[in-house]
Amino acid sequence: MCLFDLRPGQRGLVKNIIGDEKLAKRLSALGCIEGTEILVKNTAPLGDPIIIKLRGFDLAIRKKDAKNIYLKEA
């Protein structure tokens, strides 16, 4: 399951980040590493971006980037 599959209010734990290496480095610098809990707070009306809560702060993620963040059940 990927971050894109979650709906507002659902949670997941980061399993891994695939694809774009720049994205993986940027997210790991923000603390998005394996085992980090992510809560989907909201999505824009057309689904892009997705607002997530990660380590106590909110972050907006594009749909295409959310599809590269794989999760396991929280």
C-alpha positions in Angstrom: 0.0 0.0 0.0 1.2 3.5 -0.7 0.5 6.9 0.9 -1.8 7.8 -2.1 -4.1 4.9 -1.1 -4.9 6.4 2.4 -7.9 8.6 3.0 -8.1 11.5 5.4 -8.0 10.3 9.0 -6.1 7.1 8.1 -2.6 6.3 9.4 0.3 4.2 8.2 4.0 3.5 9.0 6.6 4.3 6.4 8.0 1.1 4.9 10.3 2.6 2.2 10.5 5.3 -0.4 11.2 4.3 -4.0 11.8 6.2 -7.2 13.2 9.7 -7.2 16.4 9.8 -5.2 16.0 13.6 -4.6 12.5 12.9 -3.1 13.9 10.2 -0.8 16.7 12.4 0.5 14.4 15.4 1.0 11.9 13.3 3.0 14.5 11.5 5.0 16.0 14.9 6.0 12.5 15.8 7.3 12.4 12.6 9.4 10.3 10.5 7.0 12.3 7.2 7.6 11.2 3.6 8.1 8.8 3.2 10.9 7.6 6.9 11.0 3.9 7.3 11.5 2.1 9.3 8.9 -1.5 10.7 9.3 -3.4 11.9 6.2 -5.1 15.1 7.3 -6.7 16.3 4.1 -6.6 16.3 0.3 -7.2 19.1 -2.1 -10.5 19.0 -4.0 -8.8 17.5 -7.1 -6.6 15.2 -5.0 -3.4 17.1 -5.4 -1.7 17.9 -3.0 -2.2 15.7 0.0 -1.7 17.2 3.5 0.0 14.8 5.9 1.1 15.0 9.5 4.6 13.8 10.1 6.6 14.0 13.3 4.4 16.9 14.6 4.3 19.1 11.5 2.1 19.3 8.4 3.5 18.6 5.0 2.0 18.9 1.5 2.9 16.1 -0.8 2.1 15.8 -4.5 0.1 12.8 -5.7 3.0 11.5 -7.9 5.3 11.6 -4.9 2.8 10.0 -2.5 2.7 7.0 -4.9 6.4 6.4 -4.2 6.0 6.3 -0.4 5.1 2.7 0.6 3.5 2.0 4.0 2.6 -0.8 6.3 -0.5 -0.8 8.5 -0.3 1.4 11.6 
